Amino acid sequence: MPANRSRTDRWRQSLEKICSRGGGLEFTVNSSNSSPDSKNLVWRVRLIDFDDSTLTLEHPGAMGLSFHIENGTPLIGILSVGQNRWMFHTKSIKSISDNSTRGVFKKLIVQMPENVERCMRRNFDRTSTAQVDLPTVNAWPLLNQHSAGPIEIANRLMVSQLREQGALGSNEIDPQMLPEVGPHFEAKLANIGGGGVGLVVDKENRAALDSGHLFWLSVNLTPAVPAPLGMVARMAHTHMDSQQNTYAGLAFDFSQSTDHKSFIINEIDRFIRSSQLGSRKAA
């Protein structure tokens, strides 16, 4: 039996290994039928426990804030082992609080899937029954971190004004809305975790990642967020996939403004709430 078929048949054993090692799974709201323009924001969370009917997960969130997940929300789950990925359908059951020795933290209980389907390596974000459309990220090496502070303020004002007007901002990159940066490159927002983001950068742009440790990111979450969100992120680690694309893990850096930290996390939470509303309407 081919190795990939064997792993697919024994996916519960993969769950056991992930759980025992304190590893994680990825999830996104299944909004594929809600709008042709809808994007999927994927969050990565630790797998805490599982049984025959449920998966117990670290609650999705970032920088200490939990994102709101409605009970019964349809979800797409992603299980990764090495270069191999499987996707499955599930739904949220409930969120619970756990009083641990480190304080109170939340868990998310989701339904155990009946089966999983392997993603093809050239289409790592889709299967025959589910697909994930990742948001686009425009990125630049950040040359002067202090120059990001005024742009963060301008970004907050722009999003607020556009929302009050019920309008969407332009997709064109405005040089006046950039700090002091190096050459531009594009990426895909692979996931968001507790303190940062994962980007997929194609092999043509790999060299751009070597040009600095700090980056200015512009994340497009329209239409839920009327203009791209600008933020500073610091390179944490990279690795290359089987297609020679680079996965880059970056940590949020809000050292210029704690106000911008709250703004970014609240806007991401708004996007996830909007995605759930769209998925319920489609259902």
Secondary structure as the mmCIF struct_conf table of DSSP 4:
data_model
#
loop_
_struct_conf.conf_type_id
_struct_conf.id
_struct_conf.beg_label_comp_id
_struct_conf.beg_label_asym_id
_struct_conf.beg_label_seq_id
_struct_conf.end_label_comp_id
_struct_conf.end_label_asym_id
_struct_conf.end_label_seq_id
HELX_RH_AL_P HELX_RH_AL_P1 ALA A 3 ASP A 9
TURN_TY1_P TURN_TY1_P1 ARG A 10 ARG A 10
HELX_RH_AL_P HELX_RH_AL_P2 TRP A 11 SER A 20
TURN_TY1_P TURN_TY1_P2 ARG A 21 GLY A 22
STRN STRN1 GLY A 24 VAL A 29
TURN_TY1_P TURN_TY1_P3 SER A 32 SER A 34
TURN_TY1_P TURN_TY1_P4 PRO A 36 ASP A 37
STRN STRN2 TRP A 43 PHE A 50
BEND BEND1 ASP A 52 SER A 53
STRN STRN3 THR A 54 GLU A 58
HELX_LH_PP_P HELX_LH_PP_P1 HIS A 59 PRO A 60
STRN STRN4 GLY A 61 ALA A 62
TURN_TY1_P TURN_TY1_P5 MET A 63 GLY A 64
STRN STRN5 LEU A 65 SER A 66
HELX_LH_PP_P HELX_LH_PP_P2 PHE A 67 HIS A 68
TURN_TY1_P TURN_TY1_P6 ASN A 71 GLY A 72
STRN STRN6 PRO A 74 VAL A 81
TURN_TY1_P TURN_TY1_P7 GLY A 82 GLN A 83
STRN STRN7 ASN A 84 SER A 100
TURN_TY1_P TURN_TY1_P8 THR A 101 ARG A 102
STRN STRN8 GLY A 103 GLN A 111
HELX_LH_PP_P HELX_LH_PP_P3 MET A 112 PRO A 113
BEND BEND2 GLU A 114 GLU A 114
STRN STRN9 GLU A 117 ARG A 118
HELX_LH_PP_P HELX_LH_PP_P4 CYS A 119 MET A 120
HELX_RH_3T_P HELX_RH_3T_P1 ARG A 121 ASN A 123
TURN_TY1_P TURN_TY1_P9 PHE A 124 ASP A 125
STRN STRN10 ARG A 126 ARG A 126
BEND BEND3 SER A 128 THR A 129
STRN STRN11 GLN A 131 GLN A 131
HELX_LH_PP_P HELX_LH_PP_P5 LEU A 134 PRO A 135
STRN STRN12 THR A 136 PRO A 141
STRN STRN13 LEU A 142 LEU A 142
BEND BEND4 LEU A 143 LEU A 143
HELX_RH_3T_P HELX_RH_3T_P2 GLN A 145 SER A 147
HELX_RH_AL_P HELX_RH_AL_P3 ALA A 148 GLN A 165
TURN_TY1_P TURN_TY1_P10 GLY A 166 GLY A 166
BEND BEND5 ASN A 171 GLU A 172
HELX_RH_3T_P HELX_RH_3T_P3 PRO A 175 MET A 177
BEND BEND6 GLU A 180 GLU A 180
STRN STRN14 VAL A 181 VAL A 181
STRN STRN15 PHE A 185 ILE A 192
BEND BEND7 GLY A 194 GLY A 195
STRN STRN16 GLY A 196 VAL A 201
HELX_RH_3T_P HELX_RH_3T_P4 LYS A 203 SER A 211
BEND BEND8 HIS A 213 HIS A 213
STRN STRN17 LEU A 214 VAL A 219
TURN_TY1_P TURN_TY1_P11 THR A 222 ALA A 224
BEND BEND9 VAL A 225 ALA A 227
HELX_LH_PP_P HELX_LH_PP_P6 PRO A 228 PRO A 228
STRN STRN18 LEU A 229 MET A 240
TURN_TY1_P TURN_TY1_P12 SER A 242 GLN A 243
BEND BEND10 GLN A 244 GLN A 244
STRN STRN19 THR A 246 PHE A 252
TURN_TY1_P TURN_TY1_P13 SER A 255 GLN A 256
HELX_RH_AL_P HELX_RH_AL_P4 THR A 258 ALA A 282
#
